[in-house]
Amino acid sequence: MDCHTSAKLGETLMHGVLSNGETYAFSLPSPADGATAAIIDSATALVGHEVSEGWWGRVVLEDSSLVLTKGKGFSCTNRVVSLDEALALKRSFTQQKQELMNELQK
């Protein structure tokens, strides 16, 4: 995976080429912009965040699908999921973490 970033005030631009030759280009809003509803329900909101146990959002593709990466040692596994699947994984993962926290507080 080849990745290039550039920044301008208020956003970070990401573009590159995946190992399969597919290109990507997307922008990440500045954290200072706050979380709007449009950002919360978008694939860019998942980049850099754990989506499911050990799987992290890495790249947004042209069709709004998301490349997830899971690393162990020096090796990484990538998979592509739709935005709907990524959001469902994130909701389930968040719920599991909340249930665990509730159990620990008892």
trRosetta pair geometry for C-beta under 8 A, 3 or more apart (Angstrom, degrees):
i j d omega theta_ij theta_ji phi_ij phi_ji
1 16 6.5 63 173 129 76 137
1 17 7.4 -174 -151 91 48 50
1 18 5.6 -17 -110 -127 84 51
1 19 5.8 -59 -57 -36 61 83
1 59 7.5 -149 -156 -37 135 146
1 78 7.7 125 -51 -66 132 155
2 16 4.6 -169 99 -166 65 105
2 17 4.7 16 48 48 110 85
3 14 6.5 -22 -163 -163 102 94
3 15 7.7 147 -152 83 56 29
3 16 4.0 -69 -100 -48 44 157
3 59 7.7 -134 -101 -90 118 117
4 14 7.5 150 79 -154 49 46
4 15 5.6 -24 62 69 95 76
4 16 5.6 152 9 -76 72 88
5 12 5.8 -11 -165 180 112 103
5 13 6.6 147 -157 78 56 56
5 14 5.5 -18 -101 -98 81 66
6 12 7.6 161 81 -160 34 60
6 13 4.9 -12 61 58 84 109
7 11 7.3 -177 -148 96 64 45
7 12 5.0 -29 -100 -108 85 71
7 13 7.1 -171 -84 16 32 76
8 11 6.3 5 63 58 80 82
8 13 7.3 34 6 -16 93 110
9 30 7.9 -27 169 -49 47 145
10 29 7.0 -35 164 -154 75 68
10 30 4.8 -100 -153 -8 39 126
10 32 7.7 -98 -117 67 61 106
10 33 6.4 78 -156 -65 87 117
11 27 4.6 18 170 175 130 118
11 28 6.3 156 -162 76 75 46
11 29 5.6 -45 -104 -113 88 39
11 30 6.0 -95 -69 -33 40 80
12 27 6.6 157 78 -159 42 67
12 28 4.5 -9 57 54 97 102
12 30 7.7 118 -18 -79 81 63
13 25 7.4 -3 -177 -167 93 85
13 26 7.8 179 -151 97 55 31
13 27 5.0 -31 -99 -101 63 87
14 24 7.3 -12 119 117 95 104
14 25 7.1 174 93 -145 56 41
14 26 5.6 -10 61 63 98 74
14 27 7.1 165 16 -97 74 32
14 28 6.6 52 -14 -16 114 102
14 47 7.8 -162 7 -165 162 159
14 59 7.2 -149 135 -126 135 78
14 60 7.9 105 74 33 127 90
15 23 7.4 10 -172 180 88 94
15 24 6.4 -166 -138 98 52 59
15 25 3.9 9 -106 -106 103 83
15 26 7.7 153 -77 16 66 47
16 23 7.3 -169 102 -148 31 65
16 24 6.2 -4 56 56 67 90
16 59 7.6 -93 55 -121 111 135
17 21 6.5 -23 -174 -147 108 31
17 22 7.2 154 -157 79 62 36
17 23 5.3 -35 -100 -98 72 69
17 24 7.7 167 -92 17 26 74
18 21 6.9 -31 74 37 77 21
18 22 4.6 3 37 58 119 88
18 23 7.6 -147 7 -77 79 20
18 24 6.8 67 -34 -12 97 111
18 59 7.2 -175 -78 83 105 164
18 67 7.1 -177 -104 -87 128 153
18 78 8.0 -173 -152 135 114 163
22 61 6.9 -9 148 -130 133 116
24 59 5.3 87 95 174 170 118
24 60 6.7 148 -170 82 124 51
24 61 5.4 -86 -106 -111 112 53
24 62 6.8 -141 -119 -39 65 72
24 67 8.0 -96 -56 -8 162 126
25 62 7.9 34 40 -82 74 83
26 43 7.9 -70 -149 90 164 111
26 44 6.2 -159 156 -88 128 107
26 59 7.7 143 24 -170 125 64
26 60 4.2 29 -26 68 169 117
27 44 7.4 -3 89 -120 47 147
28 44 5.5 178 -110 -169 65 112
28 47 6.1 -107 -97 74 121 139
28 48 7.9 54 -130 -3 151 128
29 33 4.8 -74 164 42 116 149
29 39 5.9 -70 28 -110 143 134
29 44 7.0 94 3 131 84 139
30 33 4.8 113 68 -19 82 98
33 36 7.5 -53 137 -16 102 102
33 39 7.7 137 102 -53 119 158
35 39 5.5 -132 -151 83 60 123
35 40 5.4 72 172 -66 107 94
35 45 7.4 73 -138 -124 104 119
36 39 4.9 93 53 8 75 101
36 40 7.1 -137 94 -10 37 89
37 40 5.6 -53 -144 32 33 114
37 41 6.6 5 167 4 66 109
38 41 6.9 -74 -150 49 23 91
38 42 6.3 25 156 -33 62 121
39 42 5.7 -67 -146 28 31 117
39 44 6.7 -69 -148 82 77 107
39 45 5.3 121 157 -73 71 108
40 45 5.5 90 -133 -105 23 165
41 45 7.2 59 11 14 11 145
41 87 7.0 19 -146 -109 68 142
42 45 5.3 113 64 -7 71 98
42 64 7.5 -98 -158 -147 75 112
42 83 7.6 -49 -156 -145 39 131
43 46 5.8 -62 -165 34 47 110
43 47 7.2 61 142 -37 72 91
43 57 7.3 175 -179 -154 73 130
43 60 4.3 128 111 -116 126 110
43 64 5.1 174 -15 -170 132 72
43 65 7.3 98 -104 139 151 7
43 66 4.7 -169 -152 -72 114 105
43 83 5.1 -93 -65 -108 99 101
43 86 6.6 64 -119 70 82 156
44 47 5.6 -33 -155 6 47 117
44 60 5.7 -37 -73 -43 68 151
45 49 7.5 -19 144 15 59 143
46 49 5.4 -107 -157 55 46 110
46 51 5.5 39 -165 -87 118 112
46 57 3.6 151 134 -72 85 158
46 66 5.9 -10 84 -131 134 157
46 86 5.6 -34 -82 158 179 127
46 87 7.7 -119 -59 -78 135 60
46 90 6.3 -116 -110 -67 115 143
47 57 4.6 -110 -90 123 31 112
47 58 6.7 32 -135 175 78 4
47 59 7.2 69 -115 -80 111 18
47 60 6.4 -70 -59 -32 121 97
47 66 7.7 -146 -70 -141 73 110
48 56 7.2 -5 -146 179 15 108
48 57 6.4 -38 17 76 35 95
49 56 6.8 172 87 -149 24 76
49 57 5.5 16 51 24 72 115
49 90 7.6 42 115 -122 121 121
50 53 7.8 29 176 -109 117 20
50 54 7.5 29 -145 -37 108 7
50 55 7.0 107 -159 73 67 48
50 56 5.5 -48 -97 -94 53 75
50 93 7.0 -143 128 154 92 151
51 55 5.2 -58 61 103 95 97
51 56 6.6 144 3 -124 87 20
51 57 5.3 100 -45 -46 119 87
51 66 7.7 138 -77 119 162 146
51 68 5.9 -93 44 -117 139 121
51 86 5.7 -55 -155 -161 144 83
51 89 5.1 45 152 107 97 119
51 90 4.9 -64 -149 -75 71 86
51 93 6.5 140 150 11 36 154
52 55 4.3 16 58 43 88 119
52 68 7.5 14 30 -158 103 151
52 89 4.3 -61 -58 177 114 115
52 90 7.3 -95 -54 -71 69 44
52 92 7.4 15 -110 77 95 105
52 93 4.9 -150 -111 -66 49 132
53 93 6.6 -171 -40 -123 63 110
54 70 4.7 51 135 -139 99 108
54 71 8.0 -148 -178 41 92 51
55 68 4.4 13 -179 173 108 126
55 69 7.1 144 -153 67 61 28
55 70 4.9 -44 -91 -68 64 101
55 79 7.7 -42 -136 44 126 111
55 89 7.3 -40 78 159 136 145
56 68 6.6 145 67 -159 33 71
56 69 5.4 -33 62 63 90 82
56 70 7.2 145 11 -83 76 49
57 66 5.5 -47 -136 -176 93 131
57 67 7.8 102 -162 76 51 53
57 68 6.3 -43 -94 -103 42 71
57 86 6.9 74 -96 -162 107 131
58 66 7.6 127 42 174 62 82
58 67 4.7 -61 68 97 106 95
58 68 6.5 143 4 -125 98 18
58 69 4.4 66 -49 -9 139 113
58 78 7.2 -73 40 -125 153 103
59 66 7.2 153 79 -159 47 55
59 67 4.1 14 50 35 95 121
60 64 6.6 -19 -169 -136 101 42
60 65 7.7 150 -157 79 54 36
60 66 6.0 -28 -102 -103 60 71
60 67 7.9 -125 -58 13 19 80
61 64 7.1 -58 72 19 70 10
61 65 4.8 -8 46 62 119 84
61 66 7.2 -148 7 -76 87 22
61 67 6.8 100 -40 -32 100 91
61 80 7.0 18 -16 -141 144 119
64 82 7.9 38 100 -165 85 64
64 83 4.7 -20 136 -44 104 131
65 80 5.4 45 143 178 129 99
65 81 6.4 -180 -165 90 93 32
65 82 5.2 -60 -110 -109 92 40
65 83 6.4 -115 -99 -35 39 69
65 86 7.9 143 -159 -22 54 125
66 80 7.2 160 80 -151 37 59
66 81 5.7 -21 61 63 88 82
66 82 7.9 42 17 139 81 10
66 83 6.5 103 -20 -91 102 57
66 86 4.6 48 35 -74 139 156
67 78 5.6 -11 -173 -167 103 112
67 79 7.4 156 -154 79 57 31
67 80 5.6 -33 -97 -95 64 73
68 78 6.9 151 78 -155 48 57
68 79 5.3 -17 59 63 98 82
68 80 7.6 170 15 -94 77 22
68 81 6.0 21 -11 7 120 113
68 86 7.2 179 -59 -111 115 103
69 76 5.3 -12 -166 -172 105 118
69 77 7.1 151 -154 77 54 45
69 78 5.3 -22 -97 -98 74 75
70 76 6.9 149 76 -158 40 65
70 77 5.0 -15 60 59 93 97
71 75 7.0 164 -150 91 66 42
71 76 4.6 -31 -96 -100 82 81
71 77 7.7 -177 -81 19 36 65
72 75 6.0 -14 66 66 77 88
72 76 8.0 155 20 -91 57 38
81 85 4.2 -117 177 91 109 124
81 86 5.0 138 99 -58 119 83
81 89 7.1 21 141 -9 167 139
82 85 4.6 94 54 8 81 102
82 86 6.9 -145 93 -6 42 87
83 86 5.6 -56 -146 37 31 112
83 87 6.3 30 157 -17 66 106
84 87 5.9 -56 -147 38 29 108
84 88 6.3 28 154 -18 64 108
85 88 5.7 -55 -147 38 32 112
85 89 6.3 35 153 -21 65 105
86 89 5.7 -52 -148 35 30 113
86 90 6.4 30 153 -19 64 106
87 90 5.6 -54 -146 37 32 112
87 91 6.3 34 155 -20 66 104
88 91 5.8 -51 -145 35 31 110
88 92 6.3 29 156 -16 64 108
89 92 5.9 -60 -148 40 28 109
89 93 6.1 27 155 -19 65 111
90 93 5.7 -55 -142 39 29 111
90 94 6.1 30 158 -19 64 108
91 94 5.8 -57 -146 38 27 111
91 95 6.3 28 155 -19 63 108
92 95 5.7 -56 -148 36 29 112
92 96 6.4 31 153 -20 64 105
93 96 5.7 -52 -148 34 31 112
93 97 6.5 30 154 -17 64 105
94 97 5.8 -54 -149 37 31 110
94 98 6.3 31 152 -20 65 107
95 98 5.7 -55 -147 36 31 112
95 99 6.3 32 154 -19 65 105
96 99 5.8 -54 -147 36 30 111
96 100 6.4 32 153 -19 63 106
97 100 5.7 -54 -150 36 32 113
97 101 6.4 33 152 -19 65 105
98 101 5.6 -53 -148 36 33 112
98 102 6.4 36 152 -21 65 104
99 102 5.6 -51 -148 35 33 114
99 103 6.5 35 152 -20 64 103
100 103 5.7 -53 -150 34 32 112
100 104 6.4 30 153 -18 65 107
101 104 5.7 -56 -147 37 32 111
101 105 6.4 29 155 -19 65 109
102 105 5.9 -61 -149 36 30 109
102 106 7.1 43 151 -36 62 96
103 106 6.0 -44 -160 10 36 115
